[in-house]
Amino acid sequence: MKNKFSLIGKDVVQTEIDSLKKLKKAINKDFDKIVNSILKCKGKVVLSGVGKSGIISKKISSTFSSLGIPSFYVDAGSCSHGDLGKISSGDLLILISHSGESAELKNIIQYTKRNKSITLVGITSKKNSLLYKSSNINFLLPSLKEAGPGNYIPTSSTTAQICLGDALAISTIKQRKFSKLDFKKFHPSGSLGAKLKTVSELMHKGKEIPFINENSNIKSALKVFNNKNLGVLIAINKKGNTTGIISDGDFKRINYKSDNINSIIIKKVMKKNPLVVNLNTLAVEALTIMNNKKITALCVYGKNKKKTIGLIHMHNILNANIV
């Protein structure tokens, strides 16, 4: 067996890949019914299962919650000891069981039969099982070969269950047009939350923005430039529209080319049509733009693309530990 573990590992992976291919073929109108039931659910999406299926149910429920789908997991065994009360009218109950015959499921199934306003979705591999026959909506998982000797260790079957849960979650949020900003609402902390920060959370705004009238001279501009200390000035016209930008590098070049720069008017030397980003742009996207264009700051706009409401500097993003 020496040095052959990698071959065993690859065989396991291939077996599970083959199983997922069978799952892909099995996704049909019943899958559509489950997604539509999640979309129409007026209560919460409750998931439950026994053994490995229970662990997977908990994971799927967690995924739903993280995507804005109100959901929780209830332990099937505990449902016989009071936890059935957690499931109420208007809820959608998704039960996952390989056999569909586990003793712990019977009380839950009977409970949903007594409460007609609870929709029962059964996900199982056995068409003749109690769960399949009792469900309002059911999905038949394909018969799969488990990895390893004897075809009895839960491997391919549990992988298929997880994948099906992911497919249900993604299908649901695509219909709801769930965006990155929506995702961020449920992940405000940690590295993921940092990566989802928008420029509006990090930008300079209000009096911090280094505005200068385009008809001002360089002497006036330098005072604002040194006072704001952001490495750039944003030129605006009398309507408050952004017309250009001037950087410290521009000032150096102007000084090099002219003996008397104080009388030079900003709009004569500024870079017109500066790059802008919307306030909802992800900070990491703004950083990519700056790196590609070899600049250090971007103007930020809101509803009106002509008006700057903020300035996002490269240092703002780097200091936020986003990358």
C-alpha positions as CSV (number, residue, x, y, z in Angstrom):
1,M,0.0,0.0,0.0
2,K,3.0,2.3,0.3
3,N,2.7,5.4,-1.9
4,K,-0.7,4.3,-3.2
5,F,-2.9,6.4,-1.0
6,S,-3.1,9.0,-3.7
7,L,-4.6,6.4,-6.1
8,I,-7.2,5.6,-3.5
9,G,-7.9,9.3,-3.0
10,K,-8.4,9.9,-6.7
11,D,-10.7,6.9,-6.9
12,V,-12.9,8.3,-4.2
13,V,-13.0,11.7,-5.9
14,Q,-13.9,10.1,-9.2
15,T,-16.6,8.0,-7.7
16,E,-18.2,11.1,-6.2
17,I,-17.8,13.1,-9.4
18,D,-19.7,10.3,-11.2
19,S,-22.4,10.5,-8.5
20,L,-22.8,14.3,-9.1
21,K,-23.2,13.6,-12.8
22,K,-26.1,11.3,-12.0
23,L,-27.5,14.0,-9.7
24,K,-27.3,16.6,-12.4
25,K,-29.4,14.3,-14.7
26,A,-31.9,13.8,-11.9
27,I,-32.7,17.5,-11.4
28,N,-36.1,18.0,-12.9
29,K,-39.5,19.6,-12.5
30,D,-39.6,18.4,-8.9
31,F,-36.5,20.6,-8.2
32,D,-38.4,23.5,-9.7
33,K,-41.3,22.9,-7.4
34,I,-39.0,23.0,-4.3
35,V,-37.5,26.3,-5.4
36,N,-40.9,27.8,-6.1
37,S,-42.1,26.6,-2.7
38,I,-39.1,28.4,-1.0
39,L,-39.8,31.6,-2.9
40,K,-43.5,31.5,-1.9
41,C,-42.9,30.5,1.7
42,K,-44.5,33.0,4.1
43,G,-42.8,31.5,7.2
44,K,-39.4,30.0,7.6
45,V,-37.6,27.2,5.7
46,V,-37.0,24.5,8.3
47,L,-34.6,21.7,7.6
48,S,-34.2,18.4,9.4
49,G,-32.7,15.0,9.0
50,V,-31.2,12.0,10.8
51,G,-27.5,11.1,11.2
52,K,-25.3,12.4,8.3
53,S,-28.4,13.8,6.6
54,G,-29.1,15.8,9.7
55,I,-25.6,17.3,9.7
56,I,-26.1,18.2,6.0
57,S,-29.5,19.7,6.7
58,K,-27.9,22.0,9.2
59,K,-25.3,23.1,6.7
60,I,-28.0,23.8,4.0
61,S,-30.1,25.8,6.5
62,S,-27.0,27.8,7.4
63,T,-26.4,28.5,3.7
64,F,-30.0,29.6,3.3
65,S,-29.8,32.0,6.3
66,S,-26.6,33.5,5.0
67,L,-28.3,34.3,1.7
68,G,-31.3,36.1,3.3
69,I,-33.7,33.1,3.2
70,P,-35.2,32.8,6.8
71,S,-34.2,29.3,7.9
72,F,-33.3,27.2,10.8
73,Y,-32.4,23.6,11.5
74,V,-34.3,21.3,13.9
75,D,-32.9,18.0,15.1
76,A,-35.2,15.1,14.1
77,G,-34.7,13.2,17.3
78,S,-35.5,16.3,19.4
79,C,-38.8,16.7,17.6
80,S,-40.2,13.8,19.5
81,H,-39.4,15.7,22.7
82,G,-40.9,19.2,22.2
83,D,-39.1,20.7,19.3
84,L,-42.0,20.1,17.0
85,G,-43.3,23.4,18.5
86,K,-40.6,25.2,16.6
87,I,-42.3,24.4,13.3
88,S,-45.4,26.5,12.8
89,S,-48.1,27.5,10.2
90,G,-46.7,28.8,6.9
91,D,-43.4,27.1,7.3
92,L,-41.7,25.0,4.7
93,L,-40.2,21.8,6.1
94,I,-37.5,20.1,4.1
95,L,-36.7,16.6,5.4
96,I,-33.6,14.8,4.1
97,S,-33.1,11.1,4.6
98,H,-31.3,8.5,2.5
99,S,-33.7,5.7,3.3
100,G,-36.8,7.9,4.1
101,E,-37.8,5.3,6.7
102,S,-35.9,6.4,9.8
103,A,-38.0,6.1,13.0
104,E,-37.3,9.7,14.0
105,L,-39.1,11.0,10.9
106,K,-42.5,9.4,11.7
107,N,-43.5,11.9,14.3
108,I,-42.5,14.9,12.2
109,I,-44.4,13.6,9.2
110,Q,-47.5,13.0,11.3
111,Y,-47.2,16.5,12.7
112,T,-47.2,18.0,9.2
113,K,-50.2,15.9,8.2
114,R,-52.1,17.4,11.1
115,N,-51.0,20.9,10.2
116,K,-52.0,21.4,6.6
117,S,-50.5,24.9,6.4
118,I,-47.0,23.3,6.7
119,T,-45.6,22.2,3.4
120,L,-43.5,19.0,3.6
121,V,-40.6,18.5,1.1
122,G,-39.1,15.1,1.2
123,I,-35.6,14.4,-0.3
124,T,-34.8,10.7,-0.3
125,S,-33.3,7.9,-2.4
126,K,-36.2,5.5,-1.8
127,K,-39.3,6.0,-3.9
128,N,-41.3,3.5,-1.8
129,S,-40.3,5.1,1.5
130,L,-42.7,6.7,4.0
131,L,-41.1,10.1,3.5
132,Y,-41.5,10.0,-0.3
133,K,-45.1,8.9,-0.1
134,S,-46.0,11.4,2.6
135,S,-44.5,14.6,1.2
136,N,-46.3,17.4,-0.5
137,I,-43.3,17.8,-2.8
138,N,-40.6,15.2,-3.1
139,F,-37.3,14.8,-4.8
140,L,-35.8,11.4,-5.6
141,L,-32.1,11.3,-5.2
142,P,-30.5,8.9,-7.7
143,S,-29.1,5.5,-6.6
144,L,-25.4,6.1,-6.1
145,K,-22.3,4.0,-5.6
146,E,-20.7,4.9,-2.3
147,A,-16.9,5.3,-2.3
148,G,-14.8,2.8,-0.5
149,P,-15.3,-1.0,0.1
150,G,-18.7,-2.5,0.4
151,N,-20.8,0.4,-1.0
152,Y,-22.1,1.2,2.5
153,I,-20.0,4.2,3.8
154,P,-22.0,7.5,3.4
155,T,-19.8,9.4,0.9
156,S,-21.3,9.9,-2.6
157,S,-24.8,10.1,-1.1
158,T,-23.9,12.8,1.3
159,T,-22.0,14.7,-1.3
160,A,-25.1,14.7,-3.5
161,Q,-27.2,16.0,-0.7
162,I,-24.9,18.9,0.0
163,C,-24.7,19.7,-3.8
164,L,-28.5,19.6,-4.1
165,G,-28.8,22.0,-1.2
166,D,-26.4,24.4,-2.8
167,A,-28.3,24.2,-6.1
168,L,-31.6,25.0,-4.3
169,A,-30.0,28.0,-2.5
170,I,-28.4,29.5,-5.6
171,S,-31.5,28.9,-7.7
172,T,-33.5,30.8,-5.1
173,I,-31.3,33.8,-4.8
174,K,-30.9,34.2,-8.6
175,Q,-34.7,34.5,-8.8
176,R,-34.6,37.0,-6.0
177,K,-31.8,38.9,-7.8
178,F,-29.7,38.7,-4.6
179,S,-26.6,41.0,-5.0
180,K,-23.2,41.3,-3.5
181,L,-24.6,44.2,-1.3
182,D,-27.4,41.9,-0.1
183,F,-24.8,39.2,0.7
184,K,-22.7,41.7,2.7
185,K,-25.7,42.5,5.0
186,F,-25.4,39.0,6.4
187,H,-21.6,38.9,6.5
188,P,-20.6,42.3,8.2
189,S,-17.5,40.9,9.9
190,G,-14.4,39.0,9.2
191,S,-12.3,38.8,6.1
192,L,-15.4,38.1,3.9
193,G,-17.1,41.3,5.3
194,A,-13.9,43.3,4.6
195,K,-13.8,42.1,1.0
196,L,-17.4,43.2,0.5
197,K,-16.9,46.7,1.7
198,T,-17.9,49.4,-0.7
199,V,-16.1,52.6,-1.5
200,S,-18.9,54.5,0.3
201,E,-17.7,53.0,3.6
202,L,-14.1,54.1,3.1
203,M,-14.1,57.2,1.0
204,H,-13.3,60.8,2.0
205,K,-16.5,62.9,2.0
206,G,-17.9,66.3,2.8
207,K,-15.3,68.8,3.8
208,E,-12.5,66.2,3.4
209,I,-12.9,66.3,-0.4
210,P,-10.2,68.4,-2.1
211,F,-12.4,70.5,-4.4
212,I,-11.0,73.5,-6.3
213,N,-12.9,75.7,-8.8
214,E,-11.6,75.1,-12.3
215,N,-11.0,78.8,-12.8
216,S,-8.8,79.1,-9.8
217,N,-5.0,79.7,-10.3
218,I,-2.3,77.3,-9.2
219,K,-1.4,79.4,-6.2
220,S,-4.9,79.0,-4.7
221,A,-4.9,75.3,-5.7
222,L,-1.6,74.6,-3.9
223,K,-3.1,75.9,-0.6
224,V,-6.0,73.5,-0.9
225,F,-3.7,70.7,-2.0
226,N,-1.4,71.1,1.0
227,N,-4.3,71.6,3.4
228,K,-6.2,68.4,2.3
229,N,-3.0,66.3,1.9
230,L,-4.6,63.7,-0.3
231,G,-2.3,63.9,-3.3
232,V,-5.0,65.2,-5.7
233,L,-7.4,68.1,-6.3
234,I,-10.8,67.7,-7.9
235,A,-11.7,70.5,-10.2
236,I,-15.4,71.6,-10.4
237,N,-17.3,74.2,-12.4
238,K,-19.8,76.8,-11.1
239,K,-22.6,74.2,-11.2
240,G,-20.6,71.9,-9.0
241,N,-20.0,69.3,-11.7
242,T,-16.6,67.6,-11.8
243,T,-14.6,68.7,-14.8
244,G,-11.1,67.4,-14.0
245,I,-8.4,66.2,-11.6
246,I,-4.9,67.3,-10.9
247,S,-2.3,65.3,-8.9
248,D,0.9,66.0,-7.2
249,G,2.7,64.6,-10.2
250,D,0.9,67.1,-12.4
251,F,2.0,70.0,-10.1
252,K,5.6,68.8,-10.4
253,R,5.4,68.6,-14.2
254,I,3.8,72.1,-14.4
255,N,6.5,73.5,-12.1
256,Y,9.2,71.9,-14.3
257,K,7.9,73.4,-17.5
258,S,7.0,76.9,-16.3
259,D,9.0,79.6,-14.4
260,N,5.9,81.2,-13.0
261,I,3.1,78.7,-12.2
262,N,1.1,80.8,-9.8
263,S,-1.0,82.5,-12.5
264,I,-1.8,79.4,-14.5
265,I,-5.5,78.5,-14.4
266,I,-6.4,75.0,-13.3
267,K,-8.7,74.1,-16.2
268,K,-5.7,74.8,-18.6
269,V,-3.6,72.0,-17.0
270,M,-6.0,69.6,-15.3
271,K,-6.7,66.1,-16.7
272,K,-10.3,66.2,-18.0
273,N,-12.9,63.5,-17.6
274,P,-11.3,61.8,-14.5
275,L,-12.1,58.2,-13.8
276,V,-15.1,57.8,-11.5
277,V,-16.8,54.9,-9.6
278,N,-20.2,54.6,-8.1
279,L,-20.5,54.7,-4.3
280,N,-21.7,51.0,-4.3
281,T,-18.6,49.8,-6.1
282,L,-16.7,47.2,-4.1
283,A,-13.5,48.7,-2.7
284,V,-11.5,45.8,-4.0
285,E,-12.8,46.6,-7.5
286,A,-11.8,50.2,-7.1
287,L,-8.3,49.1,-6.1
288,T,-8.0,47.0,-9.2
289,I,-8.9,50.0,-11.4
290,M,-6.3,52.2,-9.6
291,N,-3.6,49.5,-10.1
292,N,-4.5,49.0,-13.8
293,K,-4.5,52.8,-14.5
294,K,-1.5,53.5,-12.2
295,I,-3.4,56.1,-10.2
296,T,-3.9,56.5,-6.5
297,A,-7.4,58.0,-6.2
298,L,-10.8,57.9,-7.8
299,C,-13.8,60.3,-7.7
300,V,-17.0,58.7,-6.3
301,Y,-20.5,59.6,-7.6
302,G,-24.0,58.8,-6.4
303,K,-27.1,59.4,-8.5
304,N,-25.5,62.0,-10.7
305,K,-22.3,60.9,-12.4
306,K,-21.2,64.5,-13.0
307,K,-21.1,65.3,-9.3
308,T,-18.4,64.0,-7.0
309,I,-19.6,63.0,-3.5
310,G,-16.5,61.3,-2.3
311,L,-12.8,60.5,-3.0
312,I,-11.5,57.0,-2.5
313,H,-7.7,56.8,-2.1
314,M,-5.6,53.7,-2.4
315,H,-4.5,54.1,1.2
316,N,-8.1,54.0,2.4
317,I,-8.4,50.5,0.9
318,L,-5.0,49.2,1.9
319,N,-5.5,50.4,5.5
320,A,-8.8,48.5,5.7
321,N,-6.9,45.2,5.2
322,I,-9.1,44.2,2.3
323,V,-6.3,42.7,0.3
